[in-house]
Amino acid sequence: MALLPVDWHETFGLETPLLELLVRGTALYFGVLALVRIMPRRTGGELATMDLIFVLLIAEAAAHALGDYSSVADALVMIITLMAWNWCVNAMSYRFPAIERLASAPPIEVIREGKLLRRSMRREYLTEAELMSHLRKEGLEGLAKVKSACIESDGRISVIQATK
């Protein structure tokens, strides 16, 4: 009598067809990439409490979309598929500017020459209070001291001070 009976084939063998795992992983990767690409940048960039909860919910939904695997091999195939697509997209983005533009968003200017660009702020759901808070953290007292401020592709706000 075995102390810990283990069905090695069930644990390490593929339960789901390999092609199905590859298609699921590919669809999930590009689906999440497209959704992250179209959402406002601050949601994916600087993580506040609500943003962190949002990311955790996406991870939970993605885990269910991958399927309930009891086989280590199924999970490893899925993880390798996701990692491979991530590597491919990063490598192709580096080599081809058109793919870089599809995969990551360009910076959006929200202050130009001390003036708020409200249309850009509205598009990114950035309030004036949030922007002013960021300027204070940068040691700037007001808009007049700012030449330009942009929301970068990672959601962070970069500021260029006006010259005196």
N, C-alpha and C positions, 0 to 999 in steps of 0.2 A: 504494500500500500504506500503510495507516494504521499509525502508530507504536504507538498504543494502541487497538485496536479495542474499541468499547464498544457493547453493545446497549442503547440508552437505554430502550426499552420494557421490557426485562427488568429493568433497574435501577430504574426509577421507576414502572412500571405495576403495577397490582394483579394479583397472581397468585391470590389467594384471594378468594372472593366477599366483598363488603363486609359483608353481613349476618352471615356466619360470623365475621369478625373482630370485629364488635361483640358478638356473643353470647359468643365466647371471652373477650374482655376483660372483659365484664360478669360472667360466671361466675367467672373467676379473681379479680376484685376482691372480689366478695362472699364467695367461698369463703375467701380468705385473711383477709378481715376477720372472718369468723365464727371461723376457727381461732385467730387472734390474740386475739380477744375471750374465748375459753373457756380459753386457757392461763394458767397462773399469771403474775401481773404482773411478777415479777422477771425472767422470761424475756425479756419485751419491753422492759423498762425499762433499768436499769443494766446495761451490757453487760460481762460478764466474758469471758474467752477462750472458754469453751465456748458462751456465749450468742452471741458473734460468729460462731463457726463455724456454729451453728444458723441464724442469720439468712442467712449466705452460702449454706447448703444450701437454704433456702427460696427464695432468689433464683435459684439454679441450677435447682431443680425448676420454678419458675414460668417460667423462660426456655424450658425444654423444653415446658412445657404450651402456651406461646404458639405454638409451631411453629417450624420451621426456615425462616425467611424469607430469600430472597435479594433480594427487592424492598424498596427503601427505602420505598415507599408502604405496603406491608403493615405494616412495622415502625412507621411513623409513625401509621397508623390505630390500631394497637394501643396505642401510647403515648398518643395523644390520648384514646382511650376510657378508659384507666386514669386519666388526669389529670382527665377530665371527671367520672367517677364520684367521684373523691376530692373534687373541688370541690363536687359536689352533696351528698355526705354531710356535708361540713363545713358548708355553708350551711344544710342542713336541720337539722343538729344545733344550730346557733346559734338557729334560729327555733323549733324544736319540741323541748321538753324530753324528750318520750317517745323521740324518735330519738336524742337525746344519751345517754339511759340505755341504749339498745341498742348504740350505737357505742362508748361508753367506760364503763368500770366505775367504780362509786363507790369512795371510799376505804374501806379495811378497817382497823379499829382493832386493833392488836396489843398495846398497853399502855394500861391505864386505871387512873388513880390509883395508879401504881407497881406494878400487878399485870399479869403476862403473861397474855394471852388466847391460850392454847395452841391452842384449836380454830381460831382465825383464822390462827395461825402455821402450823398443820398444813395448812390449806387452800391456803396460799400457798407451802408448802415452805420456810418461813423458820425456820432453826435459832436457838436461843437464843444460840449463839456469834456468829452473823452479826449478830443484833440488838444484842448487847452491843458488838460491834465498831463498829457504826454510832453507838451512844450515846457511845462513847469519842471517836470522830471529832468529835462534836458538843460535846465537852468535858464530858460528864456522866459521873459516876463510878459511878452505879448507878440502879436502878429507882426508888428513893425520890425521886429528883430529877425524875422524869418524871410530868407530869399525863396526857399522852396521846401516843401515837405511832401513826401510820397508814401503811399502804402506799398510796400514791397511785395513780391510774390509769396513770401512766407508769412505775410500778415503783419509784419513789424513796420513801424513808422520811422522813416529816416528823415532827418532834418538838416538842411544846409542853412547856416546863419547868414544874414545879410552883412556885407562888409560895411565898415563905418566910414 
